[in-house]
Amino acid sequence: MSTAERTETTRTSCLDISREAIDHLAAEATKLVYEYFSTIDARRVFPETFAGKTTTLVDTELSLEGEPLEKIIEECRTVIDLSRQNGHPRFFGYVASPATPVGAYADLIASALNANITCWRSGPAGTDIEKMVVRWLGSLIGYGDNSRGLMTSGGSMANLIAILVASRHKAGADVSSTGLWNCERPLTLYVSEEVHMSIPKAADILGLGRDHVRILECDDSLRMNVSALRKAIVEDLAQGLRPFCVVGSAGTVATGAIDPLNEIAELANEFDLWFHVDGAYGAPGALDPAKKQLFRGMDRADSLSLDPHKWLYVPVDAGCLLFRDDEAFRLALSSQDAEYIKTHGYSDDEAFAFWDYGVELSRRFRALKVWLTLRYYGVRKIAEAVTDDMKLAAYLGQLVDEADDFELLAPVELSICCFRYVPPDTRAGLTKADETAAAGINEQLDQLNARIMSAVQTGGRAYISNANVRGRFALRACITNFRTTKADIEETVRIIRSAAESLSGTE
C-alpha cells in the first residue's frame, strides 16, 4: 500500500494524546488526589460557600480550542475546596463512607476501560467479575455463599427492582399485561414506620399506590412490631386484598435499628409473602461477631439490598441487589422480544445478560472497585474498620448518656447515634412538667436543636444531620468512616456543646 493510500485509510485522531501527555496528566492528577487525601482532616467539613460560588471561580465559557492542563487542574482544586468533605473524620451527616485510595483508582481503571456491563458478550471480564463480587458480598454478610444478584446505582434502585419482581412473582402471570393497579385483588406491601423512603416511593412508581403500603408501628426499640404485622395481614386478607411482600430493615437509616428479621421471615413463610430486607446501610454490621445475632433471619430473605458505598468504603456508585430465585427475576424482567439484544450462537453462560435481572441497560463496571478493595485490604481489615465504627458510635452514646446536657433518643445498635441537647435546668423542668407543659418544652427543644445542627454544619469543624425519633428532633451522627478516632468523637461533642451554649445564651 502506498503512502497516499495509507493516508486515505488511516484516521489521525484529534483526541488521542501522546505518552508524554498521558504521563503529565497522570502525574498532575495523582498529585492533586494525594494532596486531597493527605490534607482531608485539616479541611473544613463544609466549605465557606454559597450557591453559584463555584462558577464565579472557574471559567464558565465553553472552550473552542481547549485549555492548558495546569489551568484545568487548578480549577479542579477549586472544585475540591468548595465541596463538602465526606471523607473528613468528623463528617457524620449521612450514611456515606469515604472512598479509600484503592477504590478511587479502581474507578479510574474502570473508566479507562469504559466497558458497558450489560451482558457477557458486551463485557466478558466485567460480567465474570460482577458475578464473583455478588457472590463475595453475599458470603461476607452471611446471606449465602452462592448468592446471585447484580450491582446497582444504590439501595433505592435495588429496592425498586426487588419490589417490582416481588409484585410480579406474587401477583401471577396476568400482571405484566394488565398492570399492578388493575389486579382483581389489589396488592398490599408491609413496612415499618422507620422504613427508608425508597420503599414507599418504589411502590408509588410501580403503580401500587401509597394507599396499599401498610406502614406499621414500631416497638420501643424502633423495630417493626411483628404483632402489628400479623394483624394487618389478617385484616387485609379479610378485606379481599392480596398481601404480597414485607420489607424488613437490617439497620434503619434514621437510627440503625434492626427489625426482628427471623420473626418476620416466619410470618412471610406462613402467609406466602415475598420477604425483602433493606440492608443498604446496615448489612455489613454482620461482619462484627458481637453483632451477628442481631441479623438472625437475614439469610432467609428472598432478596436483599446492600450498598458497598455506604459502609464498605468504596466510591459512589456501588449498590447491590442479592436474591435467591434467579428464575423469578428472569421471568419478571427478561426482554428477549428486543431483536437487537438477542444472543445467537452462545452457550448459556455466554448468553447471560444483566438486563434480564435489573432495570438498567447501560451499566458501569461498578464491581471492579468492590473487587479491588476486597482484594487489596482483605476481609479482616474491612471487618475491623466496620467494627471500629460501631465502637465509636457506642462511645459517643456513652458520652451523651453520661452528660447532664445531652439526652440519648434511641439505642445505639450499629453506627448511628441519635441524641439532643437539653440544658440542665430545662431537663429538670421537663421531668416535673405535666403533659401540656412537656409538649411545649419539647417543641422549644426541637427548635433549639435544629438551630444547633445548622450552626455545627456551617461552622465547618464537624458535620451532623438530623432524624425524627418518636416525634422529637434528634441530632444524628452516623459513623461509617475509617479515619474517625475517639478524639474526633470528643471534639465533635465539644463543638456541639459550644454551639448549643452559644445559642442558648442568645435566647
C-alpha positions as CSV (number, residue, x, y, z in Angstrom):
1,M,0.0,0.0,0.0
2,S,1.4,3.4,-1.0
3,T,1.8,6.3,1.5
4,A,-1.1,8.1,-0.2
5,E,-3.3,5.1,0.2
6,R,-2.4,4.7,3.9
7,T,-3.2,8.4,4.4
8,E,-6.7,7.9,3.0
9,T,-7.5,4.8,5.1
10,T,-5.8,5.8,8.4
11,R,-7.6,8.3,10.6
12,T,-5.5,10.7,12.6
13,S,-7.3,11.1,15.9
14,C,-7.5,14.6,17.4
15,L,-8.4,13.1,20.8
16,D,-5.6,10.6,21.4
17,I,-2.7,12.1,23.2
18,S,1.0,11.2,23.4
19,R,2.7,9.0,26.1
20,E,4.3,12.2,27.4
21,A,1.0,14.0,27.7
22,I,-0.6,11.0,29.5
23,D,2.4,10.9,31.9
24,H,1.9,14.6,32.6
25,L,-1.8,14.2,33.1
26,A,-1.4,11.2,35.4
27,A,1.3,13.0,37.4
28,E,-0.8,16.2,37.9
29,A,-4.0,14.3,38.7
30,T,-2.2,11.9,41.1
31,K,-0.6,14.9,42.8
32,L,-4.0,16.5,43.3
33,V,-5.5,13.3,44.7
34,Y,-2.6,12.8,47.1
35,E,-2.9,16.4,48.2
36,Y,-6.6,15.9,48.9
37,F,-6.1,12.6,50.8
38,S,-3.2,13.9,52.9
39,T,-4.9,17.1,53.9
40,I,-8.5,16.0,54.3
41,D,-8.6,16.1,58.1
42,A,-7.3,19.7,58.1
43,R,-10.0,21.0,55.8
44,R,-13.4,22.4,56.7
45,V,-16.0,19.7,56.6
46,F,-18.4,22.1,54.9
47,P,-16.8,25.0,52.9
48,E,-17.5,28.7,53.3
49,T,-19.6,28.9,50.2
50,F,-22.9,29.9,48.6
51,A,-24.9,28.6,45.7
52,G,-23.1,29.6,42.5
53,K,-19.8,30.4,44.1
54,T,-18.0,27.7,42.2
55,T,-18.9,29.1,38.8
56,T,-17.5,32.5,39.9
57,L,-14.1,30.9,40.4
58,V,-13.9,28.6,37.4
59,D,-14.1,29.6,33.7
60,T,-17.7,29.4,32.6
61,E,-17.0,29.9,28.9
62,L,-17.1,26.7,26.7
63,S,-13.7,26.4,25.3
64,L,-13.3,26.2,21.5
65,E,-9.6,25.2,21.4
66,G,-9.1,23.6,24.8
67,E,-7.3,24.8,27.9
68,P,-3.8,24.2,29.4
69,L,-3.8,21.2,31.8
70,E,-2.3,23.3,34.6
71,K,-5.3,25.7,34.5
72,I,-7.8,22.8,34.5
73,I,-6.1,21.1,37.4
74,E,-6.2,24.3,39.4
75,E,-9.9,24.6,38.7
76,C,-10.3,21.0,39.9
77,R,-8.6,22.1,43.1
78,T,-11.2,24.8,43.4
79,V,-14.0,22.2,43.0
80,I,-12.4,20.1,45.7
81,D,-12.1,23.1,48.0
82,L,-15.7,24.1,47.6
83,S,-17.1,20.5,48.1
84,R,-18.4,19.0,51.3
85,Q,-15.7,16.8,52.6
86,N,-17.4,13.5,53.1
87,G,-14.1,11.8,53.9
88,H,-13.4,14.1,56.7
89,P,-13.0,12.2,60.1
90,R,-15.7,14.4,61.6
91,F,-18.2,14.0,58.8
92,F,-21.1,12.2,60.4
93,G,-24.0,13.6,58.4
94,Y,-25.2,10.7,56.3
95,V,-24.7,7.1,55.5
96,A,-21.8,7.6,53.1
97,S,-18.4,6.0,53.8
98,P,-15.4,7.7,52.3
99,A,-13.6,6.2,49.4
100,T,-10.3,4.5,50.0
101,P,-7.4,5.5,47.6
102,V,-7.7,1.9,46.2
103,G,-11.3,2.4,45.4
104,A,-10.7,5.7,43.8
105,Y,-8.0,4.3,41.5
106,A,-10.2,1.3,40.7
107,D,-12.8,3.8,39.3
108,L,-10.0,5.2,37.1
109,I,-9.3,1.8,35.7
110,A,-13.0,1.1,35.1
111,S,-13.5,4.4,33.4
112,A,-10.5,3.9,31.2
113,L,-11.8,0.6,30.1
114,N,-15.3,2.1,29.7
115,A,-17.0,-1.3,29.5
116,N,-20.8,-1.4,29.3
117,I,-21.6,-4.3,31.6
118,T,-25.0,-5.2,30.0
119,C,-24.2,-8.8,29.3
120,W,-21.3,-11.3,28.9
121,R,-20.7,-10.6,25.3
122,S,-20.6,-6.8,26.0
123,G,-18.3,-7.1,28.9
124,P,-16.9,-10.6,29.3
125,A,-14.4,-9.9,32.1
126,G,-16.7,-7.3,33.8
127,T,-19.6,-9.8,33.9
128,D,-17.4,-12.5,35.4
129,I,-16.0,-10.1,38.0
130,E,-19.5,-8.8,38.9
131,K,-20.9,-12.3,39.4
132,M,-17.9,-13.0,41.6
133,V,-18.3,-9.8,43.6
134,V,-22.0,-10.5,44.1
135,R,-21.1,-14.0,45.5
136,W,-18.5,-12.5,47.8
137,L,-20.9,-9.9,49.1
138,G,-23.5,-12.5,49.9
139,S,-20.9,-14.6,51.7
140,L,-19.5,-11.5,53.5
141,I,-22.7,-10.7,55.3
142,G,-23.9,-14.2,55.8
143,Y,-26.6,-14.2,53.2
144,G,-25.2,-17.2,51.4
145,D,-22.0,-18.5,49.7
146,N,-23.7,-18.9,46.3
147,S,-25.6,-15.6,46.2
148,R,-26.9,-14.3,42.9
149,G,-27.7,-10.7,42.0
150,L,-26.3,-7.6,40.3
151,M,-24.7,-4.3,41.1
152,T,-27.0,-1.2,41.0
153,S,-26.6,2.5,41.4
154,G,-27.6,2.2,45.0
155,G,-30.1,0.9,47.5
156,S,-33.1,2.8,46.0
157,M,-32.6,1.1,42.7
158,A,-32.1,-2.3,44.3
159,N,-35.2,-1.8,46.4
160,L,-37.2,-0.8,43.3
161,I,-36.2,-3.9,41.4
162,A,-36.9,-6.2,44.4
163,I,-40.4,-4.8,44.9
164,L,-41.1,-5.0,41.1
165,V,-40.1,-8.7,41.0
166,A,-41.9,-9.5,44.2
167,S,-45.1,-8.0,42.9
168,R,-45.0,-9.8,39.6
169,H,-44.0,-13.0,41.1
170,K,-46.8,-13.0,43.7
171,A,-49.5,-11.4,41.6
172,G,-49.3,-14.1,38.8
173,A,-48.9,-14.1,35.1
174,D,-51.6,-11.5,34.3
175,V,-49.9,-8.6,36.0
176,S,-47.4,-7.7,33.2
177,S,-50.2,-7.2,30.7
178,T,-52.9,-5.6,32.9
179,G,-50.7,-3.6,35.3
180,L,-50.5,-3.9,39.0
181,W,-53.2,-1.3,39.5
182,N,-55.7,-3.4,37.5
183,C,-55.3,-6.6,39.6
184,E,-58.6,-8.1,40.6
185,R,-57.3,-8.2,44.2
186,P,-55.1,-5.2,45.0
187,L,-51.7,-5.9,46.3
188,T,-50.5,-4.8,49.7
189,L,-47.0,-4.2,50.9
190,Y,-45.9,-4.1,54.6
191,V,-43.2,-1.8,56.1
192,S,-42.4,-0.3,59.4
193,E,-42.7,3.4,60.2
194,E,-38.9,3.6,60.2
195,V,-38.6,2.3,56.6
196,H,-36.4,4.1,54.1
197,M,-38.3,6.5,51.8
198,S,-37.2,4.5,48.7
199,I,-39.6,1.6,49.6
200,P,-42.9,3.6,49.5
201,K,-41.5,5.5,46.5
202,A,-40.9,2.3,44.7
203,A,-44.5,1.2,45.4
204,D,-45.7,4.5,44.0
205,I,-43.5,4.3,40.9
206,L,-44.8,0.7,40.2
207,G,-48.4,1.8,40.4
208,L,-49.3,0.0,43.7
209,G,-50.4,3.3,45.2
210,R,-49.3,4.5,48.6
211,D,-52.8,3.5,49.9
212,H,-51.7,-0.1,49.6
213,V,-48.5,0.4,51.6
214,R,-49.2,-0.6,55.2
215,I,-46.9,1.4,57.5
216,L,-46.7,-0.5,60.8
217,E,-45.8,0.9,64.2
218,C,-42.5,0.1,65.8
219,D,-41.8,-1.2,69.3
220,D,-39.9,0.7,72.0
221,S,-36.6,-0.2,70.3
222,L,-37.8,1.3,67.0
223,R,-38.1,-2.2,65.4
224,M,-41.0,-3.4,63.4
225,N,-43.9,-4.7,65.6
226,V,-44.5,-8.2,64.4
227,S,-47.8,-8.5,66.2
228,A,-49.0,-5.4,64.3
229,L,-47.7,-7.0,61.1
230,R,-49.8,-10.2,61.6
231,K,-52.9,-8.1,62.5
232,A,-52.5,-6.1,59.3
233,I,-52.1,-9.1,57.0
234,V,-55.1,-10.9,58.5
235,E,-57.3,-7.8,58.2
236,D,-56.2,-7.2,54.5
237,L,-57.0,-10.9,53.7
238,A,-60.4,-10.5,55.2
239,Q,-61.0,-7.4,53.0
240,G,-60.2,-9.4,49.9
241,L,-56.8,-7.8,49.3
242,R,-53.6,-9.6,48.3
243,P,-50.7,-9.3,50.7
244,F,-47.6,-9.9,48.6
245,C,-44.4,-8.6,50.3
246,V,-43.0,-7.5,53.7
247,V,-39.8,-5.4,53.9
248,G,-37.6,-5.6,57.0
249,S,-34.7,-3.3,57.7
250,A,-31.2,-4.5,58.6
251,G,-30.3,-1.2,60.0
252,T,-32.7,1.7,59.5
253,V,-31.2,4.9,58.1
254,A,-32.5,7.1,60.9
255,T,-31.3,5.2,64.0
256,G,-29.7,1.9,62.8
257,A,-32.4,-0.3,64.3
258,I,-32.6,-3.8,63.1
259,D,-36.0,-5.4,62.7
260,P,-36.7,-8.8,64.1
261,L,-35.8,-10.4,60.8
262,N,-36.3,-14.0,61.8
263,E,-39.8,-13.4,63.2
264,I,-40.7,-11.5,60.0
265,A,-39.3,-14.4,57.9
266,E,-41.6,-16.8,59.8
267,L,-44.7,-14.7,59.1
268,A,-43.6,-14.2,55.4
269,N,-43.4,-18.0,55.1
270,E,-46.7,-18.5,56.9
271,F,-48.6,-16.2,54.6
272,D,-46.6,-16.8,51.4
273,L,-45.2,-13.3,51.2
274,W,-42.0,-12.2,49.5
275,F,-39.5,-11.2,52.2
276,H,-37.2,-8.3,51.2
277,V,-34.5,-7.0,53.5
278,D,-33.3,-3.4,53.1
279,G,-29.7,-3.8,54.3
280,A,-28.4,-1.0,52.1
281,Y,-26.8,0.7,55.2
282,G,-26.6,-1.9,58.0
283,A,-25.9,-5.3,56.5
284,P,-22.1,-5.0,56.7
285,G,-22.6,-4.8,60.5
286,A,-22.9,-8.6,60.4
287,L,-19.2,-8.6,59.9
288,D,-18.8,-7.9,63.6
289,P,-19.1,-11.3,65.5
290,A,-20.6,-9.4,68.5
291,K,-23.5,-8.1,66.3
292,K,-24.1,-11.2,64.2
293,Q,-27.0,-12.4,66.3
294,L,-28.9,-9.1,65.6
295,F,-29.1,-10.2,61.9
296,R,-30.5,-13.6,62.5
297,G,-33.0,-14.4,59.8
298,M,-31.5,-12.1,57.2
299,D,-30.3,-15.2,55.3
300,R,-33.9,-16.2,54.8
301,A,-34.8,-13.1,52.7
302,D,-35.9,-13.7,49.1
303,S,-34.0,-10.5,48.2
304,L,-31.7,-8.1,50.0
305,S,-30.2,-4.7,49.1
306,L,-26.7,-3.8,50.1
307,D,-24.6,-0.7,49.4
308,P,-20.8,-1.1,49.4
309,H,-20.6,2.7,49.0
310,K,-22.4,3.1,52.3
311,W,-20.3,1.0,54.6
312,L,-17.6,-0.9,52.7
313,Y,-15.6,2.2,51.9
314,V,-15.9,2.2,48.1
315,P,-16.7,5.2,45.9
316,V,-20.3,6.0,44.8
317,D,-22.0,4.5,43.0
318,A,-21.9,0.9,44.2
319,G,-25.2,-0.7,45.2
320,C,-26.1,-4.3,45.1
321,L,-29.2,-6.5,45.0
322,L,-28.9,-10.1,46.2
323,F,-31.5,-12.7,45.6
324,R,-32.1,-16.4,45.7
325,D,-34.5,-17.3,42.9
326,D,-33.0,-16.0,39.7
327,E,-35.8,-17.6,37.7
328,A,-38.3,-15.2,39.4
329,F,-36.2,-12.2,38.3
330,R,-35.7,-13.5,34.8
331,L,-39.4,-14.2,34.3
332,A,-40.3,-10.7,35.6
333,L,-37.6,-8.7,33.7
334,S,-36.5,-10.7,30.6
335,S,-36.5,-8.6,27.4
336,Q,-35.9,-11.2,24.7
337,D,-38.5,-9.6,22.5
338,A,-36.0,-6.9,21.5
339,E,-34.2,-8.3,18.4
340,Y,-31.0,-6.2,18.8
341,I,-30.2,-7.7,22.2
342,K,-30.9,-11.3,21.3
343,T,-27.9,-13.6,21.7
344,H,-27.1,-16.1,18.9
345,G,-24.6,-18.9,18.9
346,Y,-23.6,-18.6,22.6
347,S,-23.6,-21.1,25.4
348,D,-25.9,-20.4,28.3
349,D,-23.2,-18.8,30.4
350,E,-22.1,-16.6,27.5
351,A,-25.7,-15.7,26.7
352,F,-26.1,-14.3,30.3
353,A,-27.4,-10.7,30.4
354,F,-27.9,-8.4,33.4
355,W,-30.9,-6.8,31.7
356,D,-32.8,-10.0,32.5
357,Y,-32.4,-9.3,36.2
358,G,-32.5,-5.5,36.5
359,V,-33.8,-2.2,35.1
360,E,-30.7,-0.6,33.6
361,L,-29.3,-1.4,30.2
362,S,-26.3,0.9,30.3
363,R,-24.3,-0.2,33.3
364,R,-20.9,1.0,34.6
365,F,-18.3,-1.5,35.7
366,R,-19.2,-0.9,39.3
367,A,-17.9,-4.3,40.6
368,L,-14.3,-3.5,39.8
369,K,-13.9,-1.1,42.8
370,V,-15.5,-3.6,45.1
371,W,-13.4,-6.4,43.8
372,L,-10.1,-4.4,44.1
373,T,-11.0,-3.0,47.5
374,L,-11.7,-6.5,48.9
375,R,-8.6,-8.0,47.2
376,Y,-6.3,-5.3,48.4
377,Y,-7.4,-5.0,52.0
378,G,-8.9,-8.4,52.7
379,V,-12.0,-9.2,54.7
380,R,-10.2,-9.0,58.1
381,K,-9.2,-5.3,57.7
382,I,-12.6,-4.3,56.3
383,A,-14.4,-6.1,59.1
384,E,-12.1,-4.4,61.6
385,A,-12.9,-1.0,60.2
386,V,-16.7,-1.7,60.4
387,T,-16.4,-2.9,64.0
388,D,-14.4,0.2,64.9
389,D,-17.1,2.4,63.5
390,M,-19.7,0.7,65.7
391,K,-17.4,1.0,68.8
392,L,-17.0,4.7,68.2
393,A,-20.8,5.2,67.9
394,A,-21.2,3.3,71.2
395,Y,-18.6,5.6,72.7
396,L,-20.5,8.7,71.5
397,G,-23.6,7.2,73.0
398,Q,-21.7,6.7,76.3
399,L,-20.5,10.3,76.3
400,V,-24.1,11.5,75.7
401,D,-25.6,9.3,78.4
402,E,-23.1,10.5,81.0
403,A,-23.6,14.2,80.2
404,D,-26.1,16.3,82.1
405,D,-26.8,18.5,79.0
406,F,-27.4,15.7,76.4
407,E,-30.1,13.1,76.1
408,L,-29.9,9.8,74.1
409,L,-33.0,9.4,72.0
410,A,-32.5,5.9,70.6
411,P,-30.4,2.8,71.4
412,V,-27.1,2.7,69.6
413,E,-27.4,-0.6,67.7
414,L,-25.0,-0.2,64.8
415,S,-23.0,3.0,64.0
416,I,-25.7,5.7,64.3
417,C,-26.2,7.8,67.5
418,C,-29.3,10.0,67.9
419,F,-29.5,12.5,70.7
420,R,-30.4,16.0,71.6
421,Y,-29.1,18.9,73.6
422,V,-31.1,19.6,76.7
423,P,-29.9,22.4,79.0
424,P,-29.7,21.0,82.6
425,D,-32.3,23.4,84.0
426,T,-34.7,22.5,81.2
427,R,-34.1,18.8,81.8
428,A,-35.1,19.3,85.5
429,G,-38.2,21.2,84.5
430,L,-39.1,18.6,81.9
431,T,-39.3,15.8,84.5
432,K,-41.7,17.8,86.6
433,A,-43.9,19.2,83.8
434,D,-47.4,18.0,83.0
435,E,-48.2,16.7,79.6
436,T,-49.2,20.0,78.1
437,A,-46.1,21.8,79.6
438,A,-43.8,19.0,78.5
439,A,-45.1,19.3,74.9
440,G,-44.3,23.0,74.9
441,I,-40.8,22.4,76.3
442,N,-40.2,19.6,73.7
443,E,-41.2,21.9,70.9
444,Q,-38.8,24.5,72.1
445,L,-36.0,21.8,72.3
446,D,-36.8,20.7,68.7
447,Q,-36.3,24.3,67.5
448,L,-33.1,24.8,69.6
449,N,-31.6,21.5,68.3
450,A,-32.5,22.4,64.7
451,R,-30.5,25.6,65.1
452,I,-27.7,23.7,66.8
453,M,-27.4,21.4,63.8
454,S,-27.3,24.3,61.4
455,A,-24.7,26.1,63.4
456,V,-22.5,23.0,63.6
457,Q,-22.8,22.3,59.8
458,T,-22.0,25.9,58.8
459,G,-19.2,26.1,61.3
460,G,-17.2,23.7,59.2
461,R,-15.5,21.8,62.0
462,A,-17.9,18.9,62.1
463,Y,-21.0,17.8,60.3
464,I,-24.1,16.1,61.8
465,S,-27.6,15.7,60.4
466,N,-31.0,15.1,62.0
467,A,-33.6,12.4,62.4
468,N,-37.2,12.3,63.8
469,V,-37.2,9.9,66.7
470,R,-40.6,9.4,68.2
471,G,-41.7,12.8,67.1
472,R,-38.6,14.6,68.6
473,F,-35.9,16.4,66.6
474,A,-32.7,14.4,67.0
475,L,-29.1,15.3,66.3
476,R,-27.8,12.3,64.3
477,A,-24.2,11.2,63.9
478,C,-23.6,8.3,61.5
479,I,-20.1,6.9,61.7
480,T,-19.0,5.0,58.6
481,N,-15.5,6.4,58.4
482,F,-12.3,4.6,58.7
483,R,-10.5,7.9,59.5
484,T,-12.6,8.7,62.6
485,T,-10.9,8.4,66.0
486,K,-12.1,8.8,69.7
487,A,-10.5,12.2,69.6
488,D,-12.8,13.2,66.7
489,I,-15.8,12.0,68.7
490,E,-14.8,14.0,71.8
491,E,-14.1,17.1,69.6
492,T,-17.5,16.8,68.0
493,V,-19.2,16.7,71.4
494,R,-17.3,19.9,72.3
495,I,-18.3,21.6,69.1
496,I,-22.0,20.7,69.5
497,R,-21.9,21.8,73.2
498,S,-20.2,25.1,72.3
499,A,-22.8,25.8,69.6
500,A,-25.6,24.9,71.9
501,E,-24.4,27.1,74.8
502,S,-23.9,30.0,72.4
503,L,-27.4,29.6,71.0
504,S,-29.0,29.1,74.4
505,G,-27.3,32.2,75.7
506,T,-28.9,34.4,73.0
507,E,-32.4,33.2,73.7
